[in-house]
Amino acid sequence: MSTTAPELSGRLGHLLKHAQLRLAELNAQALAPFGISGRELAVLLVLAGQEAASQQQAAARLGVDRTTMVAFLDTLEGKALVARRPDPDDRRRNVVVLTPKGADTLREATAASDAAERCFLAPLAAADAGRFRAALQAVALYDDSGT
């Protein structure tokens, strides 16, 4: 951001945009050897974080629509990282599970993504990095719908 106009250097939207772009670039570089994107890593994380989930359940947890979820799963299935299976409790729906290759990719890609995050946060002391993450969580997850 060395070419940022002084009038923008303190604007929150400008700073967040450029921070996100930098993190996305670092993450893309870290994930490239695994052939997945950051969004695909998010899908794998959500699928691994619960018992076998339906496509609809996974979409809800990710906050994406059904069509987007199907596209993600088609791509990940094409890479042999996930598999759709009939739900043993309800044969009208499918559950999505990680394949062994998907579990390995998830483990390795998560470690690479974590390293990219550490690189992104390197200008901050460890305590400041923790506070930064906590502050972003507070802002991003804040729900003022009750007020």
Beta strands, then each sheet from edge to edge (+ up, - down):
strand 1: 53-54
strand 2: 82-87
strand 3: 90-98
sheet 1: 1+ 3- 2+
end
